[in-house]
Amino acid sequence: METEKNEHVAKQTEIEIAAEEVLMYRAELLELDRKRQSNREGLRALQKMDKDDKVWILLGQSFIKIPVEKALKAYQQGRKVNECRDDTKNKVDLLCKLEGAENRLAGFNLKSLNQEEAKTVKWN
């Protein structure tokens, strides 16, 4: 009887840890998505400017004046958001397996098409 209690407590602890990791990744994903949206707005403004102009950008706690072309490269990111999404999916899968609900999320491991794949589908 005591062993069953210990096993149950250990399993619940493992589930809680996995759930906390999922919540942490989701919060990080929201923050990264906000930053990505801000970066997208900045990128659009930079793309409208002449490439020879120089702009002030904030890097860390310092403002730096650099050419528009370099500023565009500095702001073109987004990979970390996708990595975080993939990690979140993996953590949710682990959580569901621990809870015994593997089939509930059967179709949610899909990945969105990147631009090249979308163009290929569009052409066909």
N, C-alpha and C positions, 0 to 999 in steps of 0.2 A: 504494500500500500504506500509506504513511504517512498519507494523507488518510483512509483507512478507519479506521485506528486512532484518529485524532483525532475523527472523527465518532462512533465507538463510545464513546470516553471522554466526549465531550460528552453523548451520550444517557444514559449511565450516571450521570453527574453530575446531570443533570436529574431522572432517576428517583429518585436518592438524596435530592435536595432535596425532591421531592414526598412521598416516604415519610416524611421527617423532619417535614414539616408535618402529615401525617396523624397521626403519633404524638403530636405536640405538641397537636393539637386533641383527640385522644382522652383524653389526660391531663387537659386542661383540662375536658373534658366530665365525667370522673369526679369531679373536685373540685367542680364546680358541682352535680352531682347529689347529692353528700354534703351540701353546704350546703342544697340544696333540701329534702332529707329532714329536716334539722334544723329548717329553717324551717317545714316542714309540722307537725312535732311542736309547735313553739312556737305556731303558728296555732291548732291544736286546743285547746291550753290557754287561749289568749286568748279564743277563741270561747265557751268555757264560763264565762268571767268576766262580771260585770256591766259594761255599757258605761260606766257612770259611774266605775268604779274607775280608779286610776292604777297603772301598772306601771313597773318599772325595766327598761330595755333597754340593750344595749351597742351604741353607734354609734361605730365606729372604735375609739378607746382611751378613750372616755368613757361613763360610765353616765348615762342621762338618764331622769327620771321623767316619763312622758307618759300621757295618757288611753288607755284600751284601744283605742278607735276609731282613734286615730292610729297606735298600734302595729300594729294589723291592716293598715292601709294601707302602713306601712313594710315589713312582711314579705311582702306579697303581690307576689311577683315570679315569675320562671320563664321570662320571655321570652328571657333571655340563654341559658338552657339550650337552648331550641328553636333559637335562631339558631346556636348552636355546633354542634348536631346537623346542621343544614342545611349549614353550612360544611364539616363533616367529610365529609358525603356528596359535596359538590362536589369536595373534595380527593381523595377515594378515586376518584371518576370520572376526574379528571385523571390520577391515578397509573395507573389501569387503561388509559387511552388511551395513555399514554406507553409502557406495557409491551406494548401491543398486545392487550389482553384486554378489549375493550369489551363483548362479548356475555356475559361471565361474570357481570356484575352487572346484567343487563337488568331484572329485576323488583325491584331494591332501591331505586329512587328513589321509593317510595311514601311518602306522608305520613299520619300518623295523623289520625283525626277529632278535631276539637275538640268541646267539650261540646254546642254547638248542633247540629252535624252529627250527633252521636251520638243526640241526642234526636229529631231528624227521622227518622233511620233507625229508631229504636225505635218511633215512633208509626206508621210505615207498615208 
